[in-house]
Amino acid sequence: MERIKLFEILKSFSIREFKEFGKYIHSPFFNESKRLEKFYNILNSGFPEFDSSKENKEHLFGLLFKKEKYSDKKFRDICSQMGKHAEDFLAQLELKKEPLELNRFSLHQISKRHLDKHFESKCREIEGLLEKISFKDNYFFFHEYLLKKDIRQYYACRKPLGKRYEYYKEFGNEVEIFIRHFVLRVLKYFVVLFRHEKEISYKFVSPTIESIMNYVKLKNYDDYPVVSIFFNLLLLFLKKEGADLYFKTKEIILIHYNYLEKSDLSLVLKEMAYYTLEKIESGETDFNKEYFIWINKIIERGLYIDEEEGGMSTHFFINVVNAGLYMEEIEWTKKFIQKYSDFLTPLNKENTILLCYAKLNFEKCNFSESKELAEDINAKDFYFHIFKKVMLIKAHFELKNFDNVFVISKTLSQILDYDKAIPENILQKYKSFISFTKKMTALKINYDELGFKRLKNRMNTEIYIESRDWIRKKLAEISLD
């Protein structure tokens, strides 16, 4: 069936939005075409289902153009016109949510008409809207800067050159406000870029980063918590500060938690979760609780939906399950899987659920059930292939199926060697896991005191290793055997 762009956009409308669109189409200010009004009324009877078959197109054409012979070009033209109005209507919806933008457009028109009293009144109105913003973020800084600029330009151009001083003396303040906006925006970019370095095996280099960081230190933005938060996050990811700064940043976030703009809050919580996960994976198990805190905050605020994917990502879902199991919150983890499975994106949904139940059963020492669930994972996806093998290796180790541990470990090694695009830290993480499990298996078969001590010492120096806590527990058990 042919896809019609108009029908695709109209299907995305809610019932309320479609009714509002009807008001838009029937308004002479926005639309002067009676034919489009008629087209809307025809489409209204079919909302939200639209049939794009050839037969229905001809039927719609007949309703619109009566006895005219069907013309595909003519039908496409009217669909295109209606589609353009639908896009403009969406812009109007967005503008309604942005009173500062709307008022600024009014201010520009008033300025062009040189209406002094109206200009002063509109500026006061915008200032009032800015004063209502209790938490100063990018949105505030940017609109504060725009207002300062608009006022300066309006009055400066109305005065003779020699009498413009009183307006230009505020220029410095205007520049500082703009820099504040710019600095915060750049800090956000840097946080994301440096955090993703390891994931994409890319070394990000910026000649401006030191200058910007020195500027922030010099200016002391303590009065602007959002700047402090992102500056501190950058320091943490650059490893220029340690645990003290982490806990200081945590305190600032929790104080201003309810005031952060949604996109900023989502970014901050996810970056803090990532930082604590990185600490856990490097062996600092004291951060298990911290990781669990940030994961819970993300869930509480409904920030788990990936807007691009249209649901909860498999990556986040698995990380939540890992967080619950780190904290030995077995029932909490079980309830999470049951409650949020339906929110998963379709891609790898079944694999994710199988993997998470395999992890849950493993922690409950149901090793046979864990193995069976892992075996059911469809391993076409590269990462799920790895996840499956890791679960099977661990389950077979616990079940004392040592031959299987060696066989599956060899297969996993071949998988890792085959894909050259795996980030170095992830590659090292799984290769270390294979090395440790093989050596532990050998020790279980034939204990060697010297070999055990070497392996235990290596555990303390290994930076990246999958299932670190489990390996540590198994080593402790081997020492007691």
C-alpha positions as CSV (number, residue, x, y, z in Angstrom):
1,M,0.0,0.0,0.0
2,E,1.3,3.4,-1.0
3,R,2.3,5.7,1.9
4,I,0.8,9.2,1.9
5,K,2.7,11.7,3.9
6,L,-0.4,13.6,4.9
7,F,-2.0,10.5,6.4
8,E,1.2,9.7,8.3
9,I,1.3,13.2,10.0
10,L,-2.5,13.2,10.7
11,K,-2.3,9.7,12.4
12,S,0.3,11.2,14.8
13,F,-2.4,13.7,16.1
14,S,-4.3,13.1,19.3
15,I,-8.1,13.5,19.2
16,R,-7.8,16.9,20.8
17,E,-5.1,18.0,18.3
18,F,-7.1,16.9,15.3
19,K,-10.1,18.9,16.5
20,E,-7.8,21.9,17.1
21,F,-6.4,21.4,13.6
22,G,-10.0,21.6,12.3
23,K,-10.3,25.1,13.9
24,Y,-7.1,26.0,12.3
25,I,-8.2,24.9,8.8
26,H,-11.6,26.7,9.2
27,S,-9.9,29.9,10.2
28,P,-9.6,32.4,7.3
29,F,-6.5,33.8,8.9
30,F,-4.6,30.5,8.4
31,N,-6.5,29.0,5.4
32,E,-8.5,30.7,2.6
33,S,-9.3,27.5,0.7
34,K,-12.8,26.2,1.0
35,R,-11.7,23.0,-0.7
36,L,-9.3,22.3,2.1
37,E,-12.1,23.0,4.7
38,K,-14.2,20.4,2.8
39,F,-11.2,18.0,2.7
40,Y,-10.8,18.3,6.5
41,N,-14.5,17.5,7.0
42,I,-14.1,14.4,4.9
43,L,-11.0,13.2,6.7
44,N,-12.6,13.9,10.1
45,S,-15.1,11.1,9.5
46,G,-12.2,8.6,9.1
47,F,-9.9,9.8,11.9
48,P,-7.6,8.3,13.2
49,E,-7.6,5.5,10.5
50,F,-6.8,6.6,7.0
51,D,-6.8,4.3,4.0
52,S,-4.2,5.1,1.5
53,S,-5.3,2.4,-1.0
54,K,-5.9,3.5,-4.7
55,E,-9.7,2.8,-4.2
56,N,-9.9,5.1,-1.2
57,K,-7.9,7.9,-2.9
58,E,-10.3,7.8,-5.8
59,H,-13.2,7.8,-3.4
60,L,-11.8,10.9,-1.6
61,F,-11.2,12.6,-4.9
62,G,-14.8,12.0,-5.9
63,L,-16.1,13.6,-2.7
64,L,-13.8,16.6,-3.2
65,F,-14.1,17.2,-7.0
66,K,-17.6,15.6,-7.6
67,K,-17.8,14.4,-11.2
68,E,-14.2,15.1,-12.3
69,K,-12.1,12.2,-13.5
70,Y,-9.6,11.0,-11.0
71,S,-6.2,12.8,-11.3
72,D,-3.4,11.4,-9.1
73,K,-1.5,14.7,-9.5
74,K,-4.4,16.8,-8.4
75,F,-5.0,14.5,-5.4
76,R,-1.3,14.7,-4.5
77,D,-1.4,18.5,-4.7
78,I,-4.3,18.9,-2.3
79,C,-2.7,16.4,0.1
80,S,0.5,18.4,-0.1
81,Q,-1.4,21.7,0.7
82,M,-3.1,20.0,3.6
83,G,0.2,18.5,4.8
84,K,1.9,21.9,4.8
85,H,-1.0,23.3,6.9
86,A,-0.6,20.3,9.3
87,E,3.1,21.1,9.7
88,D,2.4,24.8,10.3
89,F,-0.3,23.8,12.8
90,L,2.3,21.8,14.8
91,A,4.6,24.9,14.8
92,Q,1.6,26.9,16.3
93,L,1.2,24.2,19.0
94,E,4.9,24.5,19.9
95,L,4.7,28.3,19.9
96,K,1.8,28.2,22.4
97,K,4.2,26.4,24.8
98,E,6.8,29.1,24.5
99,P,5.4,32.4,25.8
100,L,8.9,34.0,25.8
101,E,9.3,33.2,22.1
102,L,5.8,34.5,21.3
103,N,6.3,37.7,23.2
104,R,9.7,38.3,21.5
105,F,8.1,38.0,18.1
106,S,5.6,40.6,19.2
107,L,8.5,42.8,20.5
108,H,10.2,42.6,17.1
109,Q,7.0,43.8,15.3
110,I,6.5,46.6,17.9
111,S,10.1,47.6,17.5
112,K,9.8,47.9,13.7
113,R,6.8,50.2,14.1
114,H,8.6,52.4,16.7
115,L,5.8,52.1,19.3
116,D,7.7,53.3,22.4
117,K,5.0,52.8,25.0
118,H,4.1,49.4,23.6
119,F,7.8,48.4,23.5
120,E,8.2,49.4,27.2
121,S,5.1,47.5,28.1
122,K,6.1,44.3,26.2
123,C,9.6,44.5,27.8
124,R,8.1,44.6,31.2
125,E,5.9,41.6,30.3
126,I,8.9,39.6,29.2
127,E,10.9,40.6,32.3
128,G,7.9,39.4,34.4
129,L,8.1,36.0,32.6
130,L,11.8,35.8,33.3
131,E,11.4,36.6,37.0
132,K,9.0,33.7,37.3
133,I,11.8,31.3,36.3
134,S,13.2,30.4,39.7
135,F,16.0,28.1,38.4
136,K,18.4,29.8,36.0
137,D,19.3,27.5,33.1
138,N,20.2,27.7,29.4
139,Y,16.6,28.7,28.6
140,F,16.7,31.6,31.1
141,F,20.2,32.8,30.1
142,F,19.4,32.8,26.4
143,H,16.2,34.8,26.8
144,E,17.7,37.1,29.3
145,Y,20.4,37.8,26.7
146,L,17.9,38.3,23.9
147,L,15.9,40.8,25.9
148,K,19.0,42.8,26.8
149,K,20.1,42.9,23.2
150,D,16.7,43.9,21.9
151,I,16.4,46.8,24.4
152,R,19.9,48.1,23.6
153,Q,19.3,47.9,19.9
154,Y,15.9,49.6,20.0
155,Y,16.9,52.6,22.1
156,A,20.4,53.0,20.8
157,C,19.2,53.4,17.2
158,R,16.6,56.0,18.3
159,K,19.3,58.3,19.7
160,P,21.9,60.4,18.0
161,L,25.4,58.7,18.0
162,G,26.7,61.0,20.7
163,K,23.8,60.2,23.1
164,R,24.0,56.4,22.9
165,Y,26.4,56.0,25.8
166,E,23.7,55.1,28.4
167,Y,22.6,52.2,26.3
168,Y,26.1,50.9,25.3
169,K,27.3,50.9,28.9
170,E,25.1,47.9,29.4
171,F,26.9,46.1,26.5
172,G,29.4,44.4,28.9
173,N,26.5,43.0,31.0
174,E,24.9,41.7,27.8
175,V,28.1,40.0,26.7
176,E,28.5,38.4,30.2
177,I,25.0,37.0,30.0
178,F,25.6,35.6,26.5
179,I,28.9,34.0,27.7
180,R,27.0,32.4,30.6
181,H,24.6,30.8,28.1
182,F,27.4,29.7,25.8
183,V,29.5,28.3,28.6
184,L,26.7,26.1,30.0
185,R,25.8,24.9,26.5
186,V,29.5,24.0,25.8
187,L,29.9,22.2,29.2
188,K,26.9,20.0,28.3
189,Y,28.6,19.1,25.0
190,F,31.9,18.3,26.7
191,V,30.2,16.1,29.3
192,V,28.5,14.0,26.7
193,L,31.6,13.8,24.4
194,F,34.1,12.9,27.1
195,R,31.7,10.4,28.6
196,H,31.3,8.6,25.3
197,E,35.0,8.4,24.5
198,K,35.4,4.8,25.7
199,E,32.2,3.6,24.2
200,I,33.2,4.7,20.7
201,S,36.9,4.2,21.0
202,Y,37.6,7.8,20.1
203,K,39.9,10.3,21.8
204,F,38.1,13.7,21.9
205,V,40.5,16.7,21.7
206,S,39.4,20.3,22.1
207,P,41.8,23.2,22.1
208,T,39.2,25.3,24.0
209,I,38.3,23.1,26.9
210,E,41.1,24.3,29.3
211,S,40.3,27.9,28.5
212,I,36.6,27.4,29.2
213,M,37.2,25.5,32.4
214,N,39.6,28.2,33.6
215,Y,37.0,30.8,32.8
216,V,34.3,29.0,34.8
217,K,36.7,28.7,37.8
218,L,37.6,32.4,37.5
219,K,33.9,33.5,37.3
220,N,32.8,31.3,40.2
221,Y,29.3,30.3,39.0
222,D,28.2,29.0,42.5
223,D,25.0,31.1,42.2
224,Y,24.0,29.2,39.1
225,P,23.7,25.5,40.3
226,V,23.1,24.1,36.8
227,V,26.5,25.5,35.7
228,S,28.2,24.0,38.8
229,I,26.6,20.6,38.1
230,F,27.8,20.3,34.5
231,F,31.2,21.7,35.3
232,N,31.6,19.2,38.1
233,L,30.4,16.3,35.9
234,L,33.1,17.3,33.3
235,L,35.8,17.3,36.0
236,L,34.6,13.8,37.1
237,F,34.7,12.4,33.6
238,L,38.1,14.0,33.0
239,K,39.2,12.3,36.2
240,K,40.5,15.6,37.6
241,E,38.6,15.1,40.9
242,G,37.5,12.1,43.0
243,A,34.8,11.0,45.4
244,D,34.6,14.3,47.3
245,L,33.5,16.1,44.2
246,Y,31.1,13.4,43.3
247,F,29.3,13.7,46.6
248,K,29.3,17.5,46.4
249,T,27.7,17.3,43.0
250,K,25.2,14.7,44.2
251,E,24.2,17.2,47.0
252,I,23.7,20.0,44.5
253,I,21.6,17.8,42.2
254,L,19.3,16.6,45.0
255,I,18.8,20.1,46.3
256,H,17.7,21.4,42.9
257,Y,16.3,18.1,41.6
258,N,12.7,19.5,41.2
259,Y,13.8,22.6,39.4
260,L,16.0,21.2,36.6
261,E,14.5,21.4,33.2
262,K,13.4,18.0,32.0
263,S,16.1,17.5,29.3
264,D,18.8,18.7,31.7
265,L,17.5,16.5,34.5
266,S,17.5,13.5,32.2
267,L,21.1,14.2,31.1
268,V,22.3,14.8,34.7
269,L,20.8,11.7,36.2
270,K,22.0,9.5,33.3
271,E,25.5,10.9,33.5
272,M,25.7,10.4,37.2
273,A,24.4,6.8,36.8
274,Y,27.1,6.2,34.1
275,Y,29.8,7.6,36.4
276,T,28.8,5.4,39.3
277,L,28.6,2.4,37.0
278,E,32.1,3.1,35.7
279,K,33.3,3.2,39.3
280,I,31.6,-0.2,40.0
281,E,33.1,-1.8,37.0
282,S,36.5,-0.6,38.0
283,G,36.1,-2.4,41.4
284,E,34.7,0.3,43.7
285,T,31.7,-1.6,45.0
286,D,30.9,1.2,47.5
287,F,29.2,2.9,44.5
288,N,26.6,0.1,44.1
289,K,24.2,2.0,46.3
290,E,24.9,5.3,44.5
291,Y,24.2,3.7,41.1
292,F,20.9,2.3,42.5
293,I,19.9,5.8,43.7
294,W,20.3,7.4,40.2
295,I,18.6,4.5,38.4
296,N,15.6,4.9,40.8
297,K,15.5,8.6,40.2
298,I,15.4,8.1,36.4
299,I,12.5,5.7,36.8
300,E,10.6,7.9,39.4
301,R,10.7,10.8,37.0
302,G,9.7,8.8,33.9
303,L,12.9,9.6,32.1
304,Y,13.5,6.0,30.9
305,I,11.7,6.5,27.6
306,D,14.2,6.9,24.7
307,E,12.4,9.4,22.4
308,E,14.4,8.3,19.4
309,E,13.6,4.6,19.9
310,G,10.0,5.2,21.2
311,G,10.4,3.1,24.4
312,M,12.8,2.0,27.1
313,S,16.1,1.0,25.6
314,T,17.3,-2.6,26.1
315,H,20.6,-1.1,27.4
316,F,18.8,0.9,30.2
317,F,16.5,-2.0,31.1
318,I,19.5,-4.4,31.5
319,N,21.4,-1.8,33.6
320,V,18.4,-1.4,35.9
321,V,18.3,-5.1,36.5
322,N,22.0,-5.2,37.1
323,A,21.6,-2.3,39.6
324,G,18.9,-4.2,41.5
325,L,21.0,-7.3,41.6
326,Y,24.1,-5.4,42.7
327,M,22.0,-4.3,45.8
328,E,20.7,-7.8,46.3
329,E,17.1,-6.4,45.8
330,I,15.8,-9.6,44.3
331,E,12.0,-8.9,44.7
332,W,12.5,-5.3,43.6
333,T,14.2,-6.5,40.4
334,K,11.6,-9.1,39.8
335,K,8.8,-6.5,40.0
336,F,10.7,-4.1,37.8
337,I,11.0,-6.8,35.0
338,Q,7.3,-7.6,35.3
339,K,6.2,-4.0,35.4
340,Y,8.4,-2.4,32.7
341,S,8.8,-5.2,30.1
342,D,6.0,-3.8,28.1
343,F,7.9,-0.5,27.8
344,L,10.8,-2.1,26.0
345,T,11.4,-1.2,22.4
346,P,10.5,-4.0,20.0
347,L,14.1,-4.7,18.9
348,N,15.5,-7.4,21.1
349,K,12.6,-7.2,23.5
350,E,12.3,-10.9,24.0
351,N,16.1,-11.4,24.2
352,T,16.2,-8.7,26.9
353,I,13.5,-10.3,29.0
354,L,15.1,-13.7,28.7
355,L,18.5,-12.3,29.7
356,C,17.2,-10.5,32.7
357,Y,15.2,-13.5,34.0
358,A,18.4,-15.5,33.5
359,K,20.3,-13.0,35.6
360,L,17.6,-13.0,38.2
361,N,17.5,-16.8,38.5
362,F,21.3,-16.9,38.6
363,E,21.3,-14.6,41.7
364,K,18.7,-16.8,43.3
365,C,21.1,-19.7,42.7
366,N,18.6,-21.3,40.2
367,F,21.5,-22.1,37.9
368,S,19.8,-24.7,35.7
369,E,16.9,-22.4,35.1
370,S,19.3,-19.5,34.4
371,K,21.1,-21.7,31.9
372,E,17.9,-22.7,30.1
373,L,16.7,-19.1,29.8
374,A,20.1,-18.0,28.4
375,E,20.0,-20.9,25.9
376,D,16.7,-19.5,24.5
377,I,18.3,-16.1,23.7
378,N,18.4,-15.5,19.9
379,A,22.0,-14.6,19.5
380,K,21.8,-12.8,16.1
381,D,22.6,-9.5,17.8
382,F,26.3,-9.2,18.5
383,Y,26.0,-7.9,22.1
384,F,23.3,-10.4,23.0
385,H,25.6,-13.1,21.6
386,I,28.2,-12.0,24.2
387,F,25.6,-11.7,27.0
388,K,24.3,-15.2,26.3
389,K,27.8,-16.7,26.4
390,V,28.7,-15.0,29.6
391,M,25.5,-16.3,31.3
392,L,26.2,-19.8,30.1
393,I,29.8,-19.8,31.2
394,K,28.8,-18.7,34.7
395,A,25.9,-21.2,34.9
396,H,28.0,-24.1,33.8
397,F,30.8,-23.1,36.2
398,E,28.2,-23.2,39.1
399,L,26.9,-26.5,37.9
400,K,30.4,-27.9,37.7
401,N,30.1,-28.5,33.9
402,F,33.7,-27.5,33.5
403,D,34.2,-28.9,30.0
404,N,31.4,-26.6,28.8
405,V,33.0,-23.7,30.5
406,F,36.2,-24.2,28.4
407,V,34.2,-24.8,25.1
408,I,32.0,-21.7,25.5
409,S,34.9,-19.6,26.6
410,K,36.7,-20.5,23.4
411,T,33.7,-19.6,21.3
412,L,33.3,-16.3,23.1
413,S,37.0,-15.5,22.5
414,Q,36.5,-16.1,18.8
415,I,33.5,-13.8,18.7
416,L,35.5,-11.0,20.4
417,D,38.5,-11.5,18.0
418,Y,36.2,-11.4,15.0
419,D,34.6,-8.0,15.5
420,K,37.3,-5.3,15.2
421,A,34.8,-2.4,16.0
422,I,34.4,-3.3,19.7
423,P,35.6,-0.5,22.0
424,E,38.8,-1.3,23.7
425,N,37.5,-1.1,27.3
426,I,34.6,-3.5,26.4
427,L,36.9,-5.9,24.7
428,Q,39.3,-5.9,27.7
429,K,36.3,-6.4,30.0
430,Y,35.2,-9.6,28.4
431,K,38.6,-11.0,27.6
432,S,39.5,-10.6,31.3
433,F,36.3,-12.4,32.2
434,I,37.3,-15.3,30.0
435,S,40.8,-15.4,31.3
436,F,39.6,-15.5,35.0
437,T,36.9,-18.1,34.5
438,K,39.2,-20.4,32.6
439,K,41.9,-20.1,35.3
440,M,39.3,-20.5,38.1
441,T,38.0,-23.6,36.4
442,A,41.5,-25.0,36.1
443,L,41.9,-24.4,39.8
444,K,38.7,-26.2,40.6
445,I,39.9,-29.2,38.7
446,N,43.4,-29.2,40.0
447,Y,44.2,-26.7,42.8
448,D,47.5,-24.9,42.6
449,E,48.4,-22.6,45.5
450,L,50.9,-20.4,43.5
451,G,48.4,-20.1,40.6
452,F,45.7,-19.1,43.0
453,K,47.7,-16.4,44.6
454,R,48.7,-15.0,41.2
455,L,45.1,-14.9,40.1
456,K,44.0,-13.2,43.4
457,N,46.7,-10.6,43.1
458,R,45.8,-9.9,39.5
459,M,42.2,-9.4,40.6
460,N,43.3,-6.3,42.6
461,T,45.0,-4.7,39.6
462,E,42.5,-5.5,36.8
463,I,40.8,-2.4,35.6
464,Y,38.1,-3.8,33.3
465,I,36.4,-7.1,34.0
466,E,32.9,-8.4,33.5
467,S,31.1,-9.9,36.5
468,R,33.8,-8.7,38.9
469,D,31.8,-9.4,42.1
470,W,30.9,-12.9,41.0
471,I,34.6,-13.7,40.2
472,R,35.7,-12.3,43.6
473,K,33.2,-14.5,45.4
474,K,34.3,-17.6,43.4
475,L,37.9,-16.9,44.3
476,A,37.0,-16.6,47.9
477,E,35.2,-20.0,47.7
478,I,38.2,-21.6,46.0
479,S,40.5,-20.4,48.8
480,L,38.2,-22.2,51.3
481,D,37.9,-25.5,49.4
